Amino acid sequence: MTWYHHSWLSGYALPAVLSAGLAWIGLVRHSVGKGRLTGSWRSTGLTVLVLALTGAVGVAAGLALPHLAKLPPVAAGLATGVTTMPRKRQDDTTQPYVKFMTLGIAWFRDRLEYRMLLDAHSWSTGFLDGFEKPTQLRVFVHDLRNYLVDRHPTLHKTVNGLFDTADRAMIHALEVQTKTDQGRRDVDGWLRDPTAEEVYRCRSAFGEAFHRCGELLLCAYLHGRRTEQAELERLRADALPSDAFHSSALPVQRRRFGLRRNRV
């Protein structure tokens, strides 16, 4: 008897692999335009958990199939009635009974989608770290708009809409900064220290511009690929001074068996 004739292969391994494989295809299709399934170690863990649970359900269903004939008619009718009950529509949420019937898989899929969204916003915020002036943002966002339009022609309308909103916010931030600097300048040309209200107005305007630019960058993350990371970093480097951004896109890996540690 060869290895592929063992009962564990047909009874456990094959159903689990097929169920997990179909679940992976479904997750990939569902995540298009919503984020990356392996954007962080948390999202990767949730993805693996969903696949493992789906494989376990496939094995359990295969084992329980021969015993369905012994199911009482009352239980079958009750289960059918529950699945056909009218239910209230909920936006972007999973019904509680669906979570129960899927043995928690639907709940973990919701958590995975939420984690992918958090990963996208964290990446966008971290990528914009180092921009301190609206002029730097304008240069970067203008190049980013051109890059996205050329790379993703189907997103032309969405990209231009996000760019126009970001550009208006950056122009407003520049006007607030210019007006504040003019108000701080005395007769001799010296600049006095800004007041608390002036600091608030400048930071608020720049924060709004920063947020709007992040939305355009978020579009690049959701609809782009990992291979585009180098091109995005090049656009950022062209917009920033050579010493404005010291940290790399990925954390520096430490040597596990190194004899010496790097000194700061």
Disulfide bonds with the S-S distance in Angstrom:
none
